[in-house]
Amino acid sequence: MYRKISYFLWLLLLTLHANAQQKPKFTISGYVTEKGSGELLPGASIAIPALKTGTVTNNYGFFSLTVPSDSIELLVSYVGYAPRAFRFLLTTDKTLDVELEDNKQLQEVVISAQKSYQKISEQTRMSTIEIPVHQIKEIPALLGEKDVLKVIQLLPGVQKGGEGNSGLYVRGGGPDQNLIILDDATVYNAFHLFGFFSLFNGDALKSVELTKGGFPARYGGRLSSVLEMQMKDGDKEEIHGEAGIGILSSRLVLEGPIIKKKSSFLVSGRRTYFDILTRPLMPAEGTVGYYFYDLNAKANYELDEKNRFFLSGYLGRDRFYLKSKDGAGNSNNAGISWGNATGTLRWNHLFNPRLFANTSLVFSNYDFGISAESEIDNSKFLLSYSSGIRDISIKYDLDYRPNPRHTIRSGVHLINHVFTPSAIVLKDDFSGLDQQKKNQISSFENAVYVEDDLKLGTRWKMNGGLRLSHFKAQTKNYFRAEPRLSVLYQLKSDLAAKGSFATMNQYIHMISNTGIGLPTDLWVPSSDVLKPQNSWQIAGGLAKDLVEKELLISVEGYYKESKNVIAYKEGASFVELEFDGSGNLQDNYNWEENITSGRGWSYGAEFLIQKKSGKFSGWIGYTLSWTQLQFDELNFGRKFYAKYDRRHDISLVGIWKIQEMKKEQNGVTLSGTWVYGTGNAITLPISDYNAPTHNPGRNAAEQFYNYNLVSQYTDRGAFRMAAYHRMDIGLQVTKQFEKYQRTFEFSVYNLYNRMNPFFYYIAYSNSFSGNSTRVLKQVSLFPLIPSVSYHIKF
Amino acid sequence: MKIKLYTLALFAWIGLSSCEKLVTNIDPPKTEKKLVLFTFLSPEEKIRVDLSWSRPVFGSGSSSDIVYEPGAEVVLSSSEGLVDTLVFDEIKQYYYSSKGSLIKPGVTYTVSAKKGAVQVKGSTTIPVNPIPLSLVDYQRVYDPNSGTRIRIKSEWKDPGNEVYYYRTYNEFTFISDFSGDTTAYELCGKYLQNTGKEGETLVNTCESYDNSWQGSTKTWIGAYLLTCDKAYYEYHRRRENYYGDDPFSEPFPQYSNVEGGLGVVASFRKSFKLVSLQ
């Protein structure tokens, strides 16, 4: 099947390519940047209406368009920026670097009738949503902490795990099935504070795009989604900065030129200060504290017209600690710490106006550590446990645009994963124990791909491709072919029907039995026993643009089947440090024995109306979906609804610019969100009874039985928690001063104080007669929470 | 020392800022109390049927006391009809057959219990042959931190023509030098099946603390090999790994093959080997 599809695709590509080569043409190429800062703009639209052709800039702001020699009128547009038109006679290859001006800077300028709008009905890709970063900053958030992942959760097809949780559940997939990429680097644990906040605060980001299906061949390694984020490059003209003070944290962004117009930098930092504020309240003999921080940095250098270099990195860490000391000098220190570090060195090289290359050298590390240290009567005890994953990878991607009908991309990705499921150090002066054990697994994940974005006649467009992936696990090599296809048929100039098919493989797995983004979640590789996860997905839908209203409407249906998805076996618990009966640390945590593989089915429909810019912007999203799982070793082999199976999911997001900011006038923006989701499917005990074990030994004559109380449960996932709904509002008041701009932001999380369930537990209720009965209680995390924050921009 | 302790501390810390309330906007899952029937039938043992009641979680209190049902009609039958009507032992609190051992290899038995309008039943087919242990051996291992441990190895030949379920069970047996009484207590054992090893010689080892000196110079390892039906294997495997409702682990539903109620009707054959401890 795969072979036939691949053969067909190649034949089609070769035929079309040959036809397209018949006429001599010239190439217009260049970069689209933001005027003033020189920031490269990915996804900007370049169109030649007379020829009914066009293209978009790639991730590095580069475009290339090869057209016949003629008098050309070329339009360049990008959401939130004033479009520009160029007229010239094309008689030779032409380099055209375009600067677009941010609409905010054009306060008195009346923007022409030409809308700065990229039509969804012309994009071959489906199941892809791009969120303008300025919208992320305007949407109200818990404690004022702007959070990309929380905004992504508001999109159709994406569900959140629970109250406050930043984890993403895309089209029925688990949170480990999302490929989260920051400047080409994979981020493994994208959460702070046990999932309540994500690593990405938006200040340092340039673009955010989520792909839920119809994956192009350049993406791979996860089953459910790709969330690609790019950091800003930094202003090449002037030094600028932003600073913010909130209830939970403060942050600072600084950007500016290193060499004017050639090189720039950006540095962004954020830190919480809960631990600092509470320190004076702690008793002298002991302290408890928690903090997290993020640090983003990026620099770029334009060597010449053909070569650009980018160096970017992220460093973030959470730390929870307990310290105590008594008057006799005895001390106890314990802590949990986890964090990510990524680094990316990229080289953009232009071979010729039609062929662009990017080479990335990427480092990514996630580690989790726990330590306990004590000193009692001069006897020291130390126990430390750590786990993590470290990647070093090379990516080489080519972007070839031979003519307007083809955009061909191909590349090679090589990744070396080093997993550390457990590393333990134990030293005890008292017992003389001194043990160090480290369990590491090295694996290689590789892929090659080719894809073509091609136009077939005036109505058909297609993105077809093939990805060949490989994973080396212990003694086994896994090879997989992953055909991808997206098709568009233009019904009208602003209405298109779309369809897609994609297969995906996932070679690394996250073991988690909480689903709430705890740092104890463990990444492990496929092995000889544990097979790669695999899925295929088909999707179909309609996309409609209302150009004058700058609205896009999308309706999609999807069906996805997954194999070898993993789950904890029944009764299996967290990662535990266990000693054997001899008091020795166990060699390692045997994760393979605690997990089981099964199948998954997800299907549903998604509806989206989105308005990305204008006085009133936002979106309405609705998802109707079903997600079921089946494991031979769970629920007695019967199918069950996944914990995050959500029949209905609604999100309303509105951003209303009540008053534009002018020299003598405050800018006022009111924003609000409302979300509704069917409750999670959970398992509850319904009765208990005494159950024996049979003793077959010497006392069998009396058949002595060991009795214990056990629970009878509902079928797995058969009980629904109460529905989740919440409204948040925010008000931003911005004023421009001579040298800086300041913004006060007031927001209210959970405006009508809905007590949404975080989890349920069984408690006792005492009656007047003294009898106690068992009842179901819920724990809610966040009531109505007002917050205020202050930002300046200079 | 477990990570769980730290995680619990963290959750407790988070919990300080949370709020809780009685769930009133949805109904907790409801169930009626059910008859719970347990029996493990074998030609090698006397017939015993335990009958009690389950307690619905919501709306009742919690207690570890067993709510026995002494007044039910408990019947053992086979395809040939009624085998026996069992009687309740008021002291031992279970039903037994006054006719002694009636269980025959290869026969399918049904055990049913009726109390008023409530009726439950379950069936099991007795394994035909006990499979003998071909070898039982032991080894003592000394560790300076924890003292002496005993490692026991059992071997037997799997017949291989179908799925077989096994249980190994080893106990320490001694005759007291003071009283002359014989006593036994469990050392270790495992549950396993022959999948992937059909027809092979199966080897099982287990380990336990060695407390073999119990004021006795006459000590043995009593090694048992049970050839079980699937119900016996599935029920015990889950039951032995059940550690209560741990909020950080996946729920562990218990196996039941009793229609209309809970519990299990299972069967086994048993072989035995006694090894003298030096």
Interface residues (C-beta under 8 A of the other chain):
Chain A: F194 V288 Y290 F320 L322 A334 I336 I370 A372 L383 Y385 S431 N513 T514 L518 T520 A567 Y568 K569 E570 G571 A572 S573 F574 V575 E576 L577 E578 F579 G581 S582 G583 N584 L634 N635 F636 G679 T683 L684 P685 I686 S687 D688 Y689 N690 A691 P692 T693 H694 N695 P696 G697 R698 N699 A700 A701 E702 Q703 Y705 Y707 N708 L709 V710 S711 Q712 Y713 T714 R716 A718 F719 R720 M721 A722 M755 P757 F758 F759 Y760 Y761 I762 Y764 S765 N771 S772 T773 R774 V775 L776 K777 Q778 V779 S780 L781 P783
Chain B: M1 K2 I3 K4 Y6 T7 A9 L10 W13 I14 G15 S17 S18 C19 E20 K21 L22 V23 N25 I26 P28 P29 K30 T31 K33 K34 V36 F38 F40 E44 E45 K46 R48 D50 S52 W53 S54 R55 P56 V57 F58 G59 S60 G61 S62 S64 I66 K92 D143 N145 S146 R149 R167 Y169 E171 T173 T182 A184 E186 E207 Y209 G222 Y224 L226 Y232 H236 R238 R239 E240 N241 Y242 Y243 G244 D245 D246 P247 F248 S249 E250 P251 F252 P253 Q254 Y255 L262 G263 F268 K270
